[in-house]
């Protein structure tokens, strides 16, 4: 069960999340830019009259969607971008680390089972000590406490398992922080944009500049969207990794407990060990 769980999801989940975020961003922003691109075609070309009375069409200025997004997001958008890069890096790292074959390496398990069959307990201890996996840490804790009895060894495994669980949950806690921080940063951009829009209306006097008001409102909406766009996957992935941590730690603790019980039973058995 431990070796075969979560393998398919581990390979596609991070790319699925990233593609979903990009699709959502493109869907939300494309209608607005499509309208902006259609407007110049509908308006008659501006004409300028020179000294001789000739007229010439004024060149229409165009701006790419990426440049508009960068200029509209501003400094707050740059902060969200940095958080997004860190978020993607942390998610990919967690998907690579929180796997059954990393928590309980199959080669280590096969080596320990072979040493147990030969009753080479010192070899089991040395193999577990060389491994940095959770399985190796649990076996070291159990074997160290086995001199005082099987019950003490199993309690040592439980205590070590709780420490490993806390360490794993600490690594995923930043996802919850990003999930809570994203909307707050977006709200800061919303307030900044709305303040700019209403101050422009208040200071415009009799002539209102619609372009300035629309620019500030666009800034508010874009920053709100960016904050929510990073928050939604962060909250989802936090719940996903929390469930994965619980599953992996329980499975590796049960596996370590089984190996310790086999070791204790073999050590107290009167049957001679098999010849190498």
C-alpha positions as CSV (number, residue, x, y, z in Angstrom):
1,X,0.0,0.0,0.0
2,X,2.8,2.4,0.9
3,X,4.7,1.8,-2.3
4,X,1.8,2.2,-4.7
5,X,-0.1,5.2,-3.2
6,X,-0.2,8.6,-4.8
7,X,2.2,7.9,-7.7
8,X,0.0,9.0,-10.5
9,X,-1.1,12.2,-8.8
10,X,2.5,13.0,-7.9
11,X,3.5,13.2,-11.5
12,X,0.7,15.3,-13.0
13,X,-0.7,17.4,-10.1
14,X,1.8,20.3,-10.1
15,X,1.5,20.7,-13.9
16,X,-2.3,20.4,-13.7
17,X,-2.4,23.2,-11.1
18,X,-0.1,25.5,-13.1
19,X,-2.1,24.9,-16.4
20,X,-5.3,25.6,-14.5
21,X,-3.9,28.9,-13.1
22,X,-2.7,30.0,-16.6
23,X,-6.0,29.1,-18.2
24,X,-8.0,30.9,-15.6
25,X,-5.9,34.0,-16.0
26,X,-6.2,33.9,-19.8
27,X,-10.0,33.4,-19.6
28,X,-10.4,36.4,-17.3
29,X,-8.2,38.8,-19.1
30,X,-8.8,38.0,-22.7
31,X,-12.3,39.6,-23.0
32,X,-11.1,42.9,-21.7
33,X,-8.2,43.1,-24.1
34,X,-10.3,41.9,-26.9
35,X,-12.6,44.9,-26.4
36,X,-9.7,47.3,-26.2
37,X,-8.3,45.9,-29.5
38,X,-11.6,46.3,-31.3
39,X,-12.2,49.9,-30.2
40,X,-9.5,51.5,-32.4
41,X,-11.0,49.7,-35.5
42,X,-14.4,51.1,-34.8
43,X,-13.3,54.7,-34.3
44,X,-12.5,56.8,-37.3
45,X,-8.8,57.6,-37.8
46,X,-7.7,60.9,-36.4
47,X,-6.8,63.4,-39.0
48,X,-4.4,66.3,-38.7
49,X,-4.3,69.3,-41.1
50,X,-0.9,70.7,-42.1
51,X,-0.2,74.1,-43.5
52,X,-1.0,73.1,-47.1
53,X,-4.4,71.7,-46.0
54,X,-3.3,68.1,-46.6
55,X,-4.6,65.5,-44.1
56,X,-2.7,62.5,-42.7
57,X,-3.8,59.7,-40.5
58,X,-2.3,59.7,-37.0
59,X,-0.6,56.4,-36.1
60,X,-2.6,54.4,-33.6
61,X,-0.7,53.4,-30.5
62,X,-0.9,49.7,-29.5
63,X,0.1,48.0,-26.3
64,X,0.6,44.3,-25.7
65,X,-1.4,42.5,-23.1
66,X,1.7,41.5,-21.2
67,X,3.0,45.1,-21.0
68,X,-0.4,46.4,-19.9
69,X,-0.6,43.7,-17.2
70,X,2.9,44.6,-15.9
71,X,2.2,48.4,-15.8
72,X,-1.2,47.9,-14.2
73,X,0.0,45.5,-11.5
74,X,2.9,47.8,-10.5
75,X,4.9,47.1,-7.3
76,X,2.1,45.1,-5.6
77,X,1.9,42.9,-8.7
78,X,5.7,42.3,-8.5
79,X,5.3,41.2,-4.9
80,X,2.6,38.7,-5.9
81,X,4.8,37.5,-8.7
82,X,7.7,36.8,-6.3
83,X,5.3,34.9,-4.0
84,X,4.0,32.9,-7.0
85,X,7.5,31.8,-8.0
86,X,8.2,30.7,-4.5
87,X,4.9,29.0,-4.3
88,X,5.5,27.0,-7.5
89,X,9.0,26.0,-6.3
90,X,7.7,24.9,-2.9
91,X,4.9,22.8,-4.5
92,X,7.2,21.0,-6.9
93,X,9.7,20.3,-4.1
94,X,7.0,18.9,-1.9
95,X,5.6,16.7,-4.6
96,X,9.1,15.3,-5.1
97,X,9.8,14.8,-1.4
98,X,6.5,13.5,-0.1
99,X,6.5,10.2,-2.0
100,X,6.3,6.6,-0.6
101,X,9.6,5.7,-2.2
102,X,11.3,8.6,-0.4
103,X,9.8,8.0,3.0
104,X,10.4,4.3,2.9
105,X,12.9,3.4,0.1
106,X,12.2,0.0,-1.4
107,X,15.9,-0.9,-1.6
108,X,16.3,-0.2,2.2
109,X,13.2,-2.3,3.0
110,X,14.5,-5.2,0.9
111,X,18.0,-4.9,2.5
112,X,16.5,-4.9,6.0
113,X,14.2,-7.9,5.3
114,X,17.2,-9.8,4.0
115,X,19.3,-9.0,7.1
116,X,16.4,-10.0,9.3
117,X,16.2,-13.4,7.6
118,X,19.9,-13.9,8.6
119,X,19.3,-12.4,12.1
120,X,22.0,-9.8,11.4
121,X,20.6,-7.2,13.8
122,X,23.7,-5.1,13.8
123,X,23.5,-5.0,10.0
124,X,19.9,-3.8,10.2
125,X,20.9,-1.0,12.6
126,X,23.8,0.1,10.4
127,X,21.6,0.1,7.3
128,X,18.9,2.1,9.0
129,X,21.6,4.5,10.4
130,X,23.0,5.2,6.9
131,X,19.6,6.0,5.5
132,X,18.1,9.5,6.0
133,X,14.6,8.3,5.3
134,X,11.7,8.3,7.8
135,X,11.8,4.5,7.9
136,X,15.5,4.5,8.9
137,X,14.8,7.0,11.7
138,X,11.9,5.0,13.1
139,X,13.9,1.7,13.0
140,X,16.8,3.3,14.9
141,X,14.4,4.6,17.6
142,X,12.7,1.3,17.9
143,X,16.0,-0.8,18.1
144,X,17.5,1.6,20.6
145,X,14.6,1.2,23.0
146,X,14.2,-2.6,22.3
147,X,16.6,-3.5,25.2
148,X,13.9,-2.4,27.7
149,X,11.1,-4.4,26.0
150,X,8.9,-4.5,22.9
151,X,6.4,-2.0,24.4
152,X,9.1,0.6,24.9
153,X,10.3,0.1,21.4
154,X,6.8,0.6,19.9
155,X,6.3,3.7,22.1
156,X,9.7,5.1,20.8
157,X,8.5,4.5,17.2
158,X,5.3,6.4,18.0
159,X,7.1,9.4,19.5
160,X,9.6,9.5,16.6
161,X,6.7,9.3,14.1
162,X,5.0,12.2,15.8
163,X,8.2,14.3,15.5
164,X,8.4,13.3,11.8
165,X,4.8,14.3,11.2
166,X,5.4,17.7,12.8
167,X,8.4,18.3,10.7
168,X,6.5,17.5,7.5
169,X,3.5,19.7,8.5
170,X,5.9,22.5,9.2
171,X,7.1,22.3,5.6
172,X,3.6,22.6,4.2
173,X,2.5,25.4,6.6
174,X,3.8,28.0,4.2
175,X,1.1,27.0,1.7
176,X,-1.5,27.9,4.2
177,X,0.2,31.3,4.8
178,X,0.3,32.0,1.1
179,X,-3.4,31.0,0.8
180,X,-4.3,33.5,3.5
181,X,-1.8,36.2,2.4
182,X,-2.8,36.3,-1.3
183,X,-6.3,37.9,-0.9
184,X,-4.9,40.4,1.6
185,X,-2.3,41.6,-0.9
186,X,-5.0,41.7,-3.6
187,X,-7.2,43.7,-1.2
188,X,-4.4,46.2,-0.7
189,X,-4.2,46.6,-4.5
190,X,-8.0,47.0,-4.6
191,X,-8.0,49.8,-2.1
192,X,-5.1,51.5,-3.9
193,X,-6.9,51.4,-7.2
194,X,-10.3,52.5,-5.8
195,X,-8.6,55.4,-3.9
196,X,-7.0,56.5,-7.1
197,X,-10.2,56.3,-9.1
198,X,-12.3,58.3,-6.6
199,X,-9.6,60.8,-6.1
200,X,-9.4,61.3,-9.8
201,X,-13.2,61.9,-9.9
202,X,-13.0,64.3,-7.0
203,X,-10.1,66.4,-8.5
204,X,-11.3,66.3,-12.1
205,X,-13.7,69.3,-11.6
206,X,-16.1,69.8,-14.5
207,X,-14.2,67.6,-17.0
208,X,-13.8,63.9,-16.0
209,X,-11.0,61.9,-17.5
210,X,-12.5,58.5,-18.1
211,X,-9.2,56.9,-19.0
212,X,-7.6,57.7,-15.6
213,X,-10.7,56.4,-13.7
214,X,-10.8,53.3,-15.8
215,X,-7.0,52.7,-15.3
216,X,-7.4,52.8,-11.5
217,X,-10.4,50.5,-11.6
218,X,-8.5,48.1,-13.8
219,X,-5.6,48.1,-11.3
220,X,-7.9,47.3,-8.5
221,X,-9.6,44.4,-10.3
222,X,-6.3,43.0,-11.7
223,X,-4.6,42.9,-8.4
224,X,-7.7,41.4,-6.7
225,X,-7.7,38.7,-9.4
226,X,-4.0,38.0,-9.0
227,X,-4.3,37.7,-5.2
228,X,-7.2,35.2,-5.4
229,X,-5.5,33.3,-8.3
230,X,-2.6,32.4,-6.0
231,X,-4.8,31.8,-2.9
232,X,-7.1,29.2,-4.4
233,X,-4.5,26.6,-5.4
234,X,-2.5,27.3,-2.3
235,X,-5.4,26.4,0.0
236,X,-6.2,23.3,-2.1
237,X,-2.6,22.1,-2.2
238,X,-2.3,22.6,1.6
239,X,-5.2,20.3,2.2
240,X,-3.8,17.8,-0.3
241,X,-0.4,17.7,1.3
242,X,-1.8,17.6,4.8
243,X,-3.7,14.4,3.8
244,X,-0.7,13.0,2.2
245,X,1.5,13.6,5.2
246,X,-1.0,11.8,7.4
247,X,-1.2,8.8,5.0
248,X,2.6,8.5,4.6
249,X,3.4,8.8,8.3
250,X,0.8,6.3,9.4
251,X,2.0,3.8,6.7
252,X,5.7,4.1,7.6
253,X,4.9,3.8,11.3
254,X,2.9,0.6,10.7
255,X,5.7,-0.7,8.6
256,X,8.4,0.1,11.2
257,X,6.2,-1.5,13.9
258,X,5.9,-4.6,11.9
259,X,9.6,-4.9,11.4
260,X,10.4,-4.3,15.1
261,X,7.9,-7.0,16.0
262,X,9.5,-9.4,13.6
263,X,12.9,-8.5,15.0
264,X,11.8,-9.1,18.5
265,X,10.1,-12.4,17.7
266,X,13.2,-13.6,15.8
267,X,15.5,-12.5,18.7
268,X,13.5,-14.5,21.2
269,X,13.0,-17.6,19.0
270,X,15.0,-20.7,19.8
271,X,15.2,-21.7,16.2
272,X,18.8,-21.5,14.9
273,X,19.4,-18.8,12.3
274,X,19.7,-20.0,8.7
275,X,23.2,-20.6,7.4
276,X,24.5,-18.0,4.9
